[in-house]
Amino acid sequence: MIDKEEALKFLEAYQPLPSDSELSKNINILNIYNEVRKCFLAHYDPRCIPLFLNSFGGRNGFGVYQLIEDVLKCYPSELVIPFIKLALHSKFESVIYWNAQIAISFSDNFLQENLINLINHHNVDIRYAAILALSRMPNQDYKEYLKTRLIFESDNDIIELIQELLENNN
């Protein structure tokens, strides 16, 4: 089993992890990443929060990325949310996408402006995740932005999601 300091060093070295195609060539990295995840499930250390939030490489990490949220839920929202906000500005689309996904579980108006900006992102997956995260926000001010986005949106799944949110939440 990996200890906390080794786990932190590993995460620091992978900001973010390689893409899934690269990970498939070196599955050991993913195995260690999963051990790091387990380490921080067992051992509380808030230093892992920003490191995990910026560790997401391309695509889905063969199912391990979905499990990182379990680690983050061990920490108070007020510790996690500011780091999500920062990660939503990453230069890596995979980091932005996964943080928008995580924002669904950490719904807080503090993230709303960042998520509104992402509904115009060129990546359809990021737009979809941002809209879902916005739909969980206590403050419903984002709806006007969705109405505007609907005019320009070309993806049928997003159009359907926006229409459903606007119809169900009037």
BALUMTI-12817 format. One line per 10 residues: number of its first residue (from 1); their letters; for each residue x negated, y negated, z negated of N, C-alpha, C. Coordinates in nm, 2 decimals. Each point is the difference from the previous one (the first is absolute). Layout:
N
NUM	a	X/Y/Z/X/Y/Z/X/Y/Z ~ ...
END
This chain:
170
1	midkeealkf	-0.09/0.12/0.00/0.09/-0.12/0.00/-0.09/-0.12/0.00 ~ 0.04/-0.10/0.07/-0.07/-0.13/0.02/0.03/-0.09/-0.12 ~ -0.10/-0.07/-0.05/0.02/-0.09/-0.11/0.04/-0.14/0.05 ~ 0.05/-0.09/-0.09/0.05/-0.13/0.04/-0.10/-0.09/0.08 ~ -0.13/0.00/-0.05/-0.10/-0.08/0.06/-0.03/0.05/0.14 ~ -0.01/0.13/0.02/-0.03/0.06/0.13/0.12/-0.03/0.09 ~ 0.12/0.01/-0.06/0.12/-0.03/0.08/0.01/-0.15/0.05 ~ -0.04/-0.09/-0.09/0.00/-0.14/0.04/-0.11/-0.02/0.11 ~ -0.11/0.06/-0.02/-0.11/-0.02/0.11/0.05/0.06/0.13 ~ 0.07/0.11/0.00/0.05/0.05/0.12/0.10/-0.09/0.07
11	leayqplpsd	0.09/-0.06/-0.08/0.10/-0.09/0.06/-0.07/-0.13/0.05 ~ -0.10/-0.05/-0.07/-0.07/-0.11/0.04/-0.07/0.02/0.14 ~ -0.04/0.12/0.02/-0.07/0.04/0.12/0.09/0.01/0.12 ~ 0.13/0.02/-0.03/0.10/0.02/0.11/0.11/-0.10/-0.01 ~ -0.03/-0.12/0.05/0.09/-0.11/0.01/0.02/-0.05/0.14 ~ 0.08/0.07/0.08/0.08/0.12/-0.02/-0.07/0.13/0.04 ~ 0.08/0.11/-0.02/-0.05/0.13/0.04/0.00/0.00/0.15 ~ -0.07/0.10/0.06/0.00/0.01/0.15/0.15/0.04/0.05 ~ 0.01/-0.01/0.13/0.13/0.03/0.06/0.03/0.15/-0.02 ~ 0.12/0.05/0.02/0.03/0.14/-0.01/-0.08/0.08/0.10
21	selskninil	-0.03/-0.05/0.12/-0.08/0.08/0.09/-0.14/0.02/-0.05 ~ -0.05/-0.10/-0.06/-0.14/0.01/-0.06/0.01/0.09/-0.13 ~ 0.10/-0.01/-0.08/0.02/0.08/-0.11/0.01/0.15/0.03 ~ 0.06/0.03/0.12/0.01/0.14/0.04/-0.13/0.06/0.03 ~ -0.10/-0.08/0.03/-0.14/0.05/0.03/-0.08/0.01/-0.13 ~ 0.05/-0.06/-0.11/-0.07/0.00/-0.13/0.11/0.01/-0.11 ~ 0.06/0.11/-0.01/0.11/0.02/-0.09/-0.05/-0.01/-0.15 ~ -0.13/0.01/-0.02/-0.05/-0.01/-0.14/0.03/-0.14/-0.06 ~ 0.00/-0.10/0.09/0.03/-0.14/-0.05/0.14/0.00/-0.05 ~ 0.09/0.06/0.07/0.14/0.00/-0.04/0.02/0.08/-0.13
31	niynevrkcf	-0.07/0.11/-0.01/0.01/0.08/-0.12/-0.05/-0.08/-0.12 ~ -0.11/-0.07/0.01/-0.05/-0.08/-0.11/0.10/-0.11/-0.03 ~ 0.06/-0.06/0.10/0.10/-0.11/-0.02/0.11/0.06/-0.08 ~ 0.04/0.12/0.03/0.11/0.06/-0.08/-0.04/0.02/-0.14 ~ -0.13/0.04/-0.02/-0.05/0.02/-0.14/0.00/-0.13/-0.07 ~ -0.04/-0.11/0.07/0.00/-0.13/-0.06/0.14/-0.04/-0.05 ~ 0.10/0.03/0.09/0.14/-0.03/-0.03/0.04/0.08/-0.13 ~ -0.04/0.12/-0.01/0.03/0.08/-0.12/-0.07/-0.05/-0.12 ~ -0.12/-0.05/0.01/-0.08/-0.05/-0.11/0.08/-0.12/-0.06 ~ 0.05/-0.09/0.09/0.07/-0.12/-0.06/0.14/0.03/-0.04
41	lahydprcip	0.05/0.11/0.04/0.13/0.04/-0.06/-0.02/0.04/-0.14 ~ -0.12/0.06/-0.03/-0.03/0.05/-0.13/-0.07/-0.10/-0.09 ~ -0.06/-0.10/0.06/-0.08/-0.09/-0.08/0.03/-0.15/0.04 ~ 0.06/-0.07/-0.09/0.04/-0.14/0.03/-0.12/-0.09/0.02 ~ 0.00/-0.07/0.11/-0.11/-0.10/0.02/0.05/-0.09/0.11 ~ 0.04/-0.13/-0.04/0.06/-0.09/0.10/-0.10/-0.04/0.11 ~ -0.13/0.03/-0.02/-0.09/-0.04/0.11/0.03/0.08/0.13 ~ 0.07/0.11/-0.01/0.03/0.07/0.12/0.11/-0.06/0.09 ~ 0.08/-0.09/-0.06/0.11/-0.05/0.07/-0.04/-0.07/0.13 ~ -0.08/-0.10/0.00/-0.03/-0.07/0.13/-0.08/0.10/0.09
51	lflnsfggrn	-0.08/0.09/-0.05/-0.07/0.09/0.08/0.09/0.10/0.07 ~ 0.10/0.05/-0.07/0.10/0.09/0.07/0.07/-0.08/0.11 ~ 0.05/-0.12/-0.04/0.08/-0.08/0.10/-0.07/-0.04/0.12 ~ -0.14/0.00/0.00/-0.08/-0.03/0.12/-0.06/0.12/0.06 ~ 0.04/0.12/-0.04/-0.07/0.12/0.04/0.06/0.07/0.12 ~ 0.12/-0.04/0.04/0.08/0.07/0.10/-0.06/-0.02/0.14 ~ -0.06/0.11/0.05/-0.05/0.01/0.14/0.12/0.02/0.10 ~ -0.04/0.02/0.12/0.11/0.01/0.10/0.09/0.12/-0.02 ~ 0.12/-0.02/0.02/0.12/0.09/0.00/0.04/0.04/-0.14 ~ 0.00/0.13/-0.04/0.06/0.04/-0.12/-0.09/0.08/-0.10
61	gfgvyqlied	-0.13/0.01/0.04/-0.09/0.08/-0.09/0.04/0.14/-0.03 ~ 0.07/0.06/0.10/0.05/0.14/0.00/0.08/0.02/-0.13 ~ 0.08/-0.10/-0.03/0.10/0.01/-0.11/-0.05/-0.05/-0.13 ~ -0.12/-0.03/-0.02/-0.06/-0.04/-0.13/0.04/-0.15/-0.02 ~ 0.01/-0.08/0.10/0.03/-0.14/-0.03/0.13/-0.02/-0.06 ~ 0.10/0.08/0.03/0.13/-0.01/-0.06/0.00/0.03/-0.15 ~ -0.10/0.07/-0.05/-0.02/0.03/-0.14/-0.06/-0.10/-0.08 ~ -0.06/-0.10/0.06/-0.07/-0.11/-0.07/0.10/-0.08/-0.08 ~ 0.12/-0.01/0.05/0.10/-0.08/-0.07/0.02/0.06/-0.15 ~ -0.01/0.13/-0.01/0.01/0.06/-0.13/-0.10/-0.06/-0.10
71	vlkcypselv	-0.12/-0.02/0.05/-0.11/-0.05/-0.09/0.04/-0.15/-0.04 ~ 0.04/-0.07/0.10/0.03/-0.15/-0.02/0.12/-0.01/-0.09 ~ 0.09/0.09/0.00/0.12/-0.01/-0.09/-0.04/0.02/-0.15 ~ -0.12/0.05/-0.02/-0.05/0.01/-0.14/-0.03/-0.13/-0.06 ~ -0.01/-0.11/0.08/-0.05/-0.13/-0.05/0.12/-0.10/0.00 ~ 0.00/-0.09/-0.09/0.10/-0.10/0.00/0.01/-0.08/0.13 ~ 0.12/-0.03/0.05/0.02/-0.08/0.12/-0.09/-0.12/0.01 ~ 0.00/-0.07/-0.12/-0.08/-0.13/0.00/-0.15/0.02/0.03 ~ -0.05/0.12/-0.01/-0.14/0.03/0.04/-0.01/0.03/0.14 ~ 0.10/0.07/0.05/0.00/0.06/0.14/0.04/-0.11/0.11
81	ipfiklalhs	0.10/-0.07/-0.03/0.06/-0.09/0.10/-0.10/-0.11/0.05 ~ -0.08/-0.06/-0.08/-0.09/-0.10/0.06/-0.10/0.06/0.10 ~ -0.04/0.13/-0.03/-0.09/0.06/0.09/0.07/0.05/0.13 ~ 0.13/0.03/-0.01/0.08/0.03/0.12/0.00/-0.12/0.09 ~ 0.03/-0.12/-0.06/0.01/-0.12/0.07/-0.13/-0.03/0.07 ~ -0.12/0.02/-0.06/-0.12/-0.02/0.07/-0.02/0.10/0.11 ~ 0.03/0.12/-0.02/-0.02/0.11/0.10/0.09/-0.02/0.12 ~ 0.11/-0.07/-0.02/0.09/-0.03/0.12/-0.06/-0.09/0.10 ~ -0.12/-0.06/-0.04/-0.08/-0.09/0.09/-0.12/0.07/0.06 ~ -0.01/0.13/-0.02/-0.12/0.07/0.04/-0.02/-0.01/0.15
91	kfesviywna	-0.13/0.01/0.04/-0.03/0.00/0.15/0.03/0.14/0.06 ~ 0.03/0.10/-0.09/0.03/0.14/0.04/0.15/0.02/0.01 ~ 0.05/0.03/0.11/0.15/0.03/0.01/0.04/0.11/-0.09 ~ -0.08/0.11/-0.01/0.04/0.11/-0.08/0.02/-0.04/-0.15 ~ -0.09/-0.09/-0.05/0.02/-0.06/-0.13/0.12/-0.08/-0.01 ~ 0.03/-0.08/0.09/0.12/-0.08/0.00/0.13/0.09/0.00 ~ 0.00/0.09/0.09/0.11/0.09/0.01/0.03/0.07/-0.14 ~ -0.10/0.07/-0.05/0.02/0.07/-0.13/0.03/-0.09/-0.11 ~ -0.05/-0.12/-0.01/0.04/-0.09/-0.10/0.15/-0.05/0.01 ~ 0.04/-0.02/0.13/0.14/-0.03/0.02/0.09/0.12/-0.05
101	qiaisfsdnf	-0.05/0.12/0.03/0.08/0.12/-0.05/0.00/0.00/-0.15 ~ -0.11/-0.03/-0.06/-0.01/0.01/-0.15/0.09/-0.12/-0.06 ~ 0.01/-0.11/0.07/0.08/-0.11/-0.04/0.15/0.04/-0.02 ~ 0.04/0.10/0.07/0.14/0.05/-0.01/0.02/0.04/-0.15 ~ -0.09/0.06/-0.06/0.01/0.05/-0.14/-0.03/-0.11/-0.10 ~ -0.07/-0.10/0.04/-0.05/-0.11/-0.09/0.07/-0.13/0.05 ~ 0.13/0.00/0.02/0.07/-0.11/0.05/0.00/-0.12/-0.10 ~ -0.05/-0.11/0.05/-0.02/-0.12/-0.08/0.00/-0.12/0.09 ~ 0.07/-0.10/-0.04/0.01/-0.12/0.08/-0.14/-0.06/0.03 ~ -0.10/0.03/-0.08/-0.13/-0.05/0.02/-0.06/0.05/0.13
111	lqenlinlin	0.05/0.11/0.06/-0.04/0.06/0.12/0.08/-0.05/0.12 ~ 0.11/-0.07/-0.02/0.09/-0.02/0.10/-0.05/-0.08/0.12 ~ -0.08/-0.11/-0.03/-0.05/-0.08/0.11/-0.09/0.08/0.09 ~ -0.09/0.08/-0.06/-0.09/0.08/0.07/0.07/0.10/0.09 ~ 0.11/0.06/-0.05/0.07/0.10/0.07/0.08/-0.07/0.12 ~ 0.05/-0.11/-0.03/0.07/-0.08/0.11/-0.09/-0.02/0.11 ~ -0.12/-0.04/-0.03/-0.10/-0.02/0.11/-0.03/0.13/0.08 ~ 0.01/0.11/-0.06/-0.02/0.13/0.07/0.11/0.04/0.09 ~ 0.12/-0.05/-0.02/0.11/0.04/0.09/-0.02/-0.05/0.14 ~ -0.11/-0.08/0.02/-0.03/-0.04/0.14/-0.13/0.06/0.05
121	hhnvdiryaa	-0.05/0.10/-0.08/-0.13/0.06/0.04/0.02/0.08/0.13 ~ -0.11/0.01/0.07/0.01/0.07/0.13/0.01/0.15/-0.02 ~ -0.03/0.06/-0.11/0.01/0.14/-0.03/0.14/0.03/-0.05 ~ 0.07/0.08/0.08/0.14/0.04/-0.04/0.01/0.07/-0.13 ~ -0.10/0.08/-0.04/0.01/0.07/-0.13/-0.01/-0.10/-0.11 ~ -0.09/-0.10/0.01/-0.01/-0.10/-0.10/0.12/-0.08/-0.01 ~ 0.06/-0.04/0.11/0.13/-0.07/0.00/0.11/0.08/-0.08 ~ 0.01/0.12/0.04/0.10/0.09/-0.06/-0.02/0.01/-0.16 ~ -0.12/0.03/-0.04/-0.03/0.01/-0.14/0.02/-0.13/-0.07 ~ -0.03/-0.12/0.06/0.02/-0.13/-0.06/0.15/-0.02/-0.02
131	ilalsrmpnq	0.08/0.03/0.10/0.14/-0.02/-0.01/0.06/0.09/-0.11 ~ -0.04/0.12/-0.01/0.05/0.09/-0.11/-0.04/-0.06/-0.13 ~ -0.12/-0.05/-0.02/-0.05/-0.05/-0.12/0.08/-0.13/-0.04 ~ 0.03/-0.08/0.10/0.08/-0.12/-0.02/0.14/0.04/-0.05 ~ 0.06/0.11/0.05/0.13/0.03/-0.03/0.02/0.04/-0.15 ~ -0.11/0.03/-0.06/0.00/0.03/-0.15/-0.03/-0.12/-0.09 ~ -0.02/-0.11/0.06/-0.04/-0.12/-0.08/0.13/-0.06/-0.07 ~ -0.02/-0.04/-0.12/0.11/-0.06/-0.08/0.05/-0.13/0.07 ~ -0.09/-0.08/0.06/0.04/-0.12/0.07/0.03/0.04/0.14 ~ 0.12/-0.04/0.05/0.05/0.04/0.13/-0.03/-0.11/0.11
141	dykeylktrl	-0.09/-0.10/-0.03/-0.02/-0.11/0.09/-0.06/0.05/0.13 ~ -0.05/0.12/0.01/-0.06/0.05/0.12/0.10/0.02/0.12 ~ 0.12/0.01/-0.03/0.10/0.03/0.10/0.01/-0.09/0.12 ~ -0.03/-0.13/-0.03/0.00/-0.10/0.12/-0.12/0.04/0.09 ~ -0.11/0.04/-0.06/-0.11/0.04/0.09/0.03/0.13/0.08 ~ 0.08/0.09/-0.06/0.04/0.12/0.07/0.09/-0.04/0.12 ~ 0.09/-0.09/-0.02/0.09/-0.04/0.11/-0.08/-0.06/0.11 ~ -0.11/-0.08/-0.03/-0.08/-0.05/0.11/-0.08/0.11/0.06 ~ -0.05/0.09/-0.08/-0.08/0.11/0.06/0.08/0.09/0.09 ~ 0.13/0.01/-0.03/0.09/0.08/0.08/0.01/-0.05/0.15
151	ifesdndiie	-0.01/-0.13/0.01/0.00/-0.06/0.14/-0.12/0.04/0.08 ~ -0.11/0.02/-0.06/-0.12/0.03/0.07/-0.05/0.15/0.00 ~ 0.07/0.07/-0.09/-0.04/0.14/-0.02/0.03/0.09/0.12 ~ -0.09/0.09/0.04/0.02/0.09/0.11/0.00/0.14/-0.04 ~ -0.04/0.04/-0.12/0.00/0.13/-0.04/0.14/0.04/-0.06 ~ 0.06/0.10/0.06/0.14/0.04/-0.03/0.02/0.04/-0.15 ~ -0.10/0.07/-0.05/0.01/0.04/-0.15/0.00/-0.12/-0.09 ~ -0.08/-0.10/0.04/0.00/-0.12/-0.09/0.12/-0.08/0.02 ~ 0.05/-0.01/0.12/0.13/-0.07/0.03/0.11/0.06/-0.09 ~ 0.00/0.14/0.01/0.11/0.07/-0.08/-0.02/-0.03/-0.15
161	liqellennn	-0.12/0.01/-0.05/-0.03/-0.03/-0.14/0.04/-0.14/-0.04 ~ -0.03/-0.10/0.08/0.03/-0.13/-0.03/0.16/-0.02/0.00 ~ 0.06/0.05/0.10/0.15/-0.01/0.01/0.06/0.07/-0.12 ~ -0.05/0.11/-0.04/0.06/0.07/-0.12/-0.02/-0.08/-0.13 ~ -0.12/-0.06/-0.01/-0.02/-0.08/-0.12/0.08/-0.12/-0.01 ~ 0.02/-0.07/0.12/0.08/-0.12/0.00/0.15/0.03/-0.02 ~ 0.04/0.11/0.05/0.14/0.04/-0.01/0.04/0.05/-0.15 ~ -0.09/0.07/-0.06/0.02/0.06/-0.13/-0.03/-0.10/-0.11 ~ -0.07/-0.10/0.02/-0.04/-0.09/-0.11/0.06/-0.14/0.02 ~ 0.11/-0.02/0.07/0.06/-0.13/0.01/0.07/-0.04/-0.12
END
